[in-house]
Amino acid sequence: MNSTKLSLSTVIIIAVVGVVLVAGGFLISSATPQLLPAQASAESIQVDELVRILLIIGGAIFLLVQGMLAFSVWRFRAKSGDSSDGLHIHGNTTLEIVWTAIPAVIVVVLAVLSWQVWNQLQTPKENEVVVHVDGRRFNWAFTYDAPINLMPEQIDVNSLPENVKVDVQDDGSLTITSPELHTYIGQSVLLQMKPQDVIHALWIPAFRIKQDLIPGRETSIRFTAVEVPGETYPAEYPVRCAELCGANHGLMVSKVIVHKDEASFISDWLVPMMDKVIHPPTDPVLAGQAILTSGVYPCPTCHVETNLGWSPASPVGPSLNGVGDRAAGGRSTATGLSAKDYIYQSVHEPAAFVVPGFQPLMPQLNIPECQALAIVAYLCTQTDSGTPACTVDDYAAKCGSSAPAAEATSEATAEATSGITSEATVEATSVPASEATVEATSAPAEAATQEATAEATSGS
Ligand code: CUA
């Protein structure tokens, strides 16, 4: 070891060993992908390529270290009867320089490659759609803005019930919330994420993406689903929480569903979802039940509710079986609120009254008013006798479609004059009357219908 001169035979041995190690690294790297989930996104291919390089280098180093160990154990083992100390060797400058320089070069190369992949993942893609992600103990909610004109039927926004109108945005899109993430092959998606309580991490193994959700901040991550050979569509892949966030962290699972193409994404999922939002049950009890069973809110991971089939392993919230009785009885006495107000308060502002024996763990879900009222109506009916402990009598007035005609008209006029409808008006006036009506009604702002019709008629 003390000689710095290398004989030809040593050089040949080093070269042969080097080739064997690199070949071994390649072998290890090509066997390992069998253990990984499907490559279901463009990002997964880039990330796996980086992992492959890591495995080639790591595999070669593994074989070198283990090989040296095995060789030394065999070659330098003590002969029988030899109890003397081993040779005392102190340092070898050449060797130390070599085994410092080589890892340094490897680390720099890997840092540059990783940086390139990270940069590519972060680059905004063309025609990317934004999906908002809410993470809270213990479920995921994915919110989409869906153009309302995708509906096969004509939707007159003004005639929609109040509880639906709140989901219609200024640009005529409808807000859809789903407990599962839906996309289609080739669609580039930007996930904008916020937690409603503690730190969570969205992890989609098949997409090779993982990103923390941090309180007080909005974090984001991108993906583009790609076709997986041999897969049947729609394909499902798991979505998990990768940050320990409480007792039922393990229940914080969902799915990403990849549709074959945009057409099936719209017809098989988006339109049926929009239909559910546009036509909610008029009975508040049924509407509440539909909301609770939709999976949009995380209630089933913390509360027992036998009628809805909820039975979490560790219920960290009070049981909702017979909650109407307790709201009208002991809880009403303790808080001085009526059963309805008590339940409303508990849904609307969970930390206001915490049931004795429980922790204030329920996130502030910011449930829209009409949804909250419907949930209250349903929970009022959860009594032993089956007779509701309370009712939400003002649901129809606040949330139903029976808004007074005068109010509806003034609202329509306000919208029409706000400029949203100018496009529809122009179109309507530039074509024959009969067509104008059709065009105008298909425009995003339904208020335009009246105006356009009026103008078209007077103009011809
Ligand atoms: Cu959220 Cu773990």
Boltz pocket constraint, residues with backbone or C-beta under 6 A from the ligand:
constraints:
  - pocket:
      binder: B
      contacts: [[A, 135], [A, 136], [A, 137], [A, 138], [A, 199], [A, 200], [A, 201], [A, 241], [A, 242], [A, 243], [A, 244], [A, 245], [A, 246], [A, 249], [A, 250], [A, 252]]
      max_distance: 6.0
